[in-house]
Amino acid sequence: MKNDEMKYYFIVNQFAGAEHSVAAWNTVQLILRQRKIPFEFTITEYAKHATKLAQKFAEDHESGWIIVAVGGDGTLLEVLDGIRHAKNHPALGYIPAGSGNDFARAVGISFKADESLNQLLNATESIALDVVKYSDYNSEITHYFTNNIGIGFDAQIVHQANTGRKTQLSKWHLESAAYISAIIKTFFKQDAFPLEIEIDGEKHKFDRAFLVSLTNIKYFGGGVGIAPKASLTDGKLDIVIAEQISFLKLIRLFSHVVFKGDHLTQPEIFFRTGSHIHAQSFKPEYGQVNGEDIPKQNFNIELSLEKQDFWFIK
Ligand SMILES: Nc1ncnc2c1ncn2[C@@H]1O[C@H](COP(=O)(O)OP(=O)(O)OP(=O)(O)O)[C@@H](O)[C@H]1O
């Protein structure tokens, strides 16, 4: 398919990136109008609206359309969820305009709106990447995500950050004092919890799980390289589990994560890859998916991978 035959439908979350997405969207519109590139768009009106919009648009339109998410990792997840729940699955484009932008960081999409738009418009074919389907046995729903799902420590940090969203504009800036202080506060709030996980038929049991990250990409939390070798084309998730450790050990481990990227070989870390995962936690815990809160619960989830067409060049 030639790129001048493609049509673009943008789904815009103006609340993403502490509302910096408004500027990104203005840049995108201006360039599209200057270049006389036809497009359609909708501004989301409420949380999860993007999912409904994407599903409806996919089902009402024939091939030749790219559905483009404008926002952060949460908006990307919502648009993906709509596309995967539609009967057809059009290609997904992305203009990162969030706070963390971990997916864009992982695949090499620019954080600058004019550059990411060029990466979208200059693409001539789709790229099939892994996305994750997860079934929640508690609510009997199936969702999709691009990045990761976390239970415990990282999820509680997300919860703290999202709760303070309206005032805390520095959310997810690794170097920010707000972020570091959220990590420290959360460390002392987070308890250990029992977890059972089955990875491609192999069962593992943890009595004192603390951080559980099931990740499709290298990053979580706005640039923290939790899974340095994660691949979006290997058909596998990276599973990183840490049991409860002392604060001093946490600092040591965190410095391995941030400065050396060799934490997966440290004795405190359990690391596997797998394509079919069933995880159960036996104490109510916070969860996060693509940086979005999942209410506190005993988790009982099953994950597998599917391919989704994306539309961008590197
Ligand atoms: N019209 C709206 N009103 C209120 N919330 C909305 C609206 N549209 C979308 N949302 C919500 O905004 C939230 C934040 O979106 P998103 O994750 O894209 O941005 P971010 O958190 O700034 O970025 P990142 O996840 O990359 O850090 C999502 O939970 C989404 O459901």
The ligand as a Tripos MOL2 file, in Angstrom:
@<TRIPOS>MOLECULE
LIG
   31    33     1     0     0
SMALL
NO_CHARGES

@<TRIPOS>ATOM
      1 N1        -11.4770   13.3540   28.1600 N.pl3     1 LIG1
      2 C1        -10.8640   12.7600   29.1830 C.ar      1 LIG1
      3 N2        -11.0990   13.1250   30.4640 N.ar      1 LIG1
      4 C2        -10.4480   12.5660   31.4900 C.ar      1 LIG1
      5 N3         -9.5210   11.5870   31.3540 N.ar      1 LIG1
      6 C3         -9.2510   11.1750   30.1090 C.ar      1 LIG1
      7 C4         -9.8960   11.7370   28.9690 C.ar      1 LIG1
      8 N4         -9.4010   11.1260   27.8660 N.ar      1 LIG1
      9 C5         -8.5030   10.2310   28.3110 C.ar      1 LIG1
     10 N5         -8.4080   10.2400   29.6380 N.ar      1 LIG1
     11 C6         -7.5200    9.4520   30.5270 C.3       1 LIG1
     12 O1         -6.2730   10.1080   30.6090 O.3       1 LIG1
     13 C7         -5.3700    9.1840   31.2050 C.3       1 LIG1
     14 C8         -3.9290    9.5040   30.8840 C.3       1 LIG1
     15 O2         -3.6260    9.2090   29.5980 O.3       1 LIG1
     16 P1         -2.1670    8.7740   29.1070 P.3       1 LIG1
     17 O3         -1.6800    7.5760   29.8130 O.co2     1 LIG1
     18 O4         -2.2700    8.7000   27.6390 O.co2     1 LIG1
     19 O5         -1.2530   10.0000   29.4910 O.3       1 LIG1
     20 P2         -0.0570   10.0790   30.5460 P.3       1 LIG1
     21 O6         -0.4260    9.3220   31.7790 O.co2     1 LIG1
     22 O7          0.2680   11.5150   30.6810 O.co2     1 LIG1
     23 O8          1.1190    9.3860   29.7570 O.3       1 LIG1
     24 P3          2.0470    8.0950   30.0810 P.3       1 LIG1
     25 O9          1.1250    6.9390   30.3320 O.co2     1 LIG1
     26 O10         2.8830    7.9140   28.8550 O.co2     1 LIG1
     27 O11         2.8290    8.4730   31.2970 O.co2     1 LIG1
     28 C9         -5.8860    7.8130   30.8160 C.3       1 LIG1
     29 O12        -6.2530    7.1360   32.0000 O.3       1 LIG1
     30 C10        -7.1320    8.1090   30.0060 C.3       1 LIG1
     31 O13        -8.1790    7.1780   30.2330 O.3       1 LIG1
@<TRIPOS>BOND
     1     1     2 1
     2     2     3 ar
     3     2     7 ar
     4     3     4 ar
     5     4     5 ar
     6     5     6 ar
     7     6     7 ar
     8     6    10 ar
     9     7     8 ar
    10     8     9 ar
    11     9    10 ar
    12    10    11 1
    13    11    12 1
    14    11    30 1
    15    12    13 1
    16    13    14 1
    17    13    28 1
    18    14    15 1
    19    15    16 1
    20    16    17 2
    21    16    18 1
    22    16    19 1
    23    19    20 1
    24    20    21 2
    25    20    22 1
    26    20    23 1
    27    23    24 1
    28    24    25 2
    29    24    26 1
    30    24    27 1
    31    28    29 1
    32    28    30 1
    33    30    31 1
@<TRIPOS>SUBSTRUCTURE
     1 LIG1         1 GROUP 0 **** ****
